[in-house]
């Protein structure tokens, strides 16, 4: 697999994540700043390091299942590994400009 192919798959993963919404906030998880890192391995494994808006998020299981299912549909992805971290802790400064506008926080 070429570096260009890997980059394209990572871009497709980002596009997929931009279609997954936090069930409690009407903004996609990518623009919300919940995704810290995406790495795609030539073996077909997508490694995603992410956080939640709060450690006790009641929708965490639903959100992780959505990510696993949808990223798993990206062409070239064979396996999805999600690592949850709370370091650094999420805050609204991590949100994209689009998310801030969407939530009237800009």
C-alpha positions as CSV (number, residue, x, y, z in Angstrom):
1,X,0.0,0.0,0.0
2,X,1.4,3.4,-1.0
3,X,1.7,6.4,1.3
4,X,-0.9,8.1,-0.9
5,X,-3.3,5.3,-0.5
6,X,-2.9,5.4,3.3
7,X,-3.5,9.2,3.3
8,X,-6.6,8.7,1.2
9,X,-8.0,6.1,3.5
10,X,-7.3,8.4,6.5
11,X,-9.2,11.2,4.7
12,X,-12.1,8.9,4.1
13,X,-12.1,8.0,7.8
14,X,-12.3,11.7,8.6
15,X,-15.2,12.2,6.2
16,X,-16.9,9.2,7.9
17,X,-16.3,10.7,11.4
18,X,-17.8,14.0,10.2
19,X,-21.1,12.1,9.7
20,X,-21.2,10.7,13.2
21,X,-22.9,12.9,15.7
22,X,-22.7,13.1,19.5
23,X,-26.2,12.0,20.5
24,X,-26.4,14.9,23.0
25,X,-24.9,17.7,20.9
26,X,-26.0,18.4,17.3
27,X,-22.4,18.6,16.0
28,X,-20.3,15.8,14.5
29,X,-17.6,14.2,16.7
30,X,-14.7,15.4,14.5
31,X,-15.6,19.1,14.5
32,X,-16.5,18.7,18.2
33,X,-12.9,17.9,18.8
34,X,-13.4,14.5,20.2
35,X,-11.0,12.8,17.8
36,X,-7.4,13.3,18.9
37,X,-5.6,11.1,16.4
38,X,-6.2,8.8,13.4
39,X,-3.7,6.4,12.1
40,X,-4.3,3.8,9.4
41,X,-1.9,0.9,9.2
42,X,-1.2,-0.9,5.9
43,X,-2.5,-4.1,7.6
44,X,-6.0,-2.5,7.4
45,X,-6.2,-1.4,11.0
46,X,-7.6,2.1,11.8
47,X,-6.3,3.3,15.1
48,X,-8.4,6.1,16.6
49,X,-7.5,8.0,19.8
50,X,-10.4,10.0,21.1
51,X,-12.1,11.4,24.1
52,X,-15.7,12.2,25.3
53,X,-17.2,15.5,26.4
54,X,-17.3,14.0,29.9
55,X,-15.8,10.9,31.4
56,X,-19.3,9.7,32.6
57,X,-20.9,10.3,29.2
58,X,-24.1,8.2,29.2
59,X,-24.0,7.7,25.4
60,X,-20.4,6.5,25.3
61,X,-21.3,2.9,24.3
62,X,-23.6,4.1,21.5
63,X,-21.0,6.5,20.2
64,X,-18.2,3.9,20.2
65,X,-20.4,1.4,18.5
66,X,-21.3,3.9,15.8
67,X,-17.7,4.8,15.2
68,X,-16.7,1.1,15.0
69,X,-19.5,0.3,12.6
70,X,-19.1,3.3,10.3
71,X,-15.3,3.4,10.1
72,X,-15.3,-0.3,9.5
73,X,-17.3,0.4,6.3
74,X,-14.5,2.5,4.9
75,X,-12.9,0.8,1.9
76,X,-9.5,-0.7,3.0
77,X,-10.4,-0.8,6.7
78,X,-10.4,-4.3,8.1
79,X,-10.3,-3.5,11.8
80,X,-11.0,-0.5,14.1
81,X,-9.2,0.1,17.4
82,X,-10.6,2.9,19.5
83,X,-8.6,4.2,22.4
84,X,-10.4,6.4,24.9
85,X,-8.4,9.0,26.7
86,X,-9.2,11.9,29.0
87,X,-5.7,13.4,28.8
88,X,-6.0,16.1,27.7
89,X,-9.5,16.6,29.0
90,X,-11.9,17.9,26.4
91,X,-13.1,21.4,26.5
92,X,-14.8,23.7,24.0
93,X,-11.5,25.2,22.8
94,X,-11.0,21.9,20.9
95,X,-14.1,22.5,18.7
96,X,-13.7,23.6,15.1
97,X,-14.9,27.1,14.0
98,X,-17.8,25.3,12.2
99,X,-18.9,23.6,15.5
100,X,-18.7,26.9,17.4
101,X,-20.9,28.6,14.8
102,X,-23.4,25.7,14.8
103,X,-23.8,26.0,18.6
104,X,-23.8,29.8,18.5
105,X,-20.7,29.9,20.7
106,X,-18.6,31.9,18.3
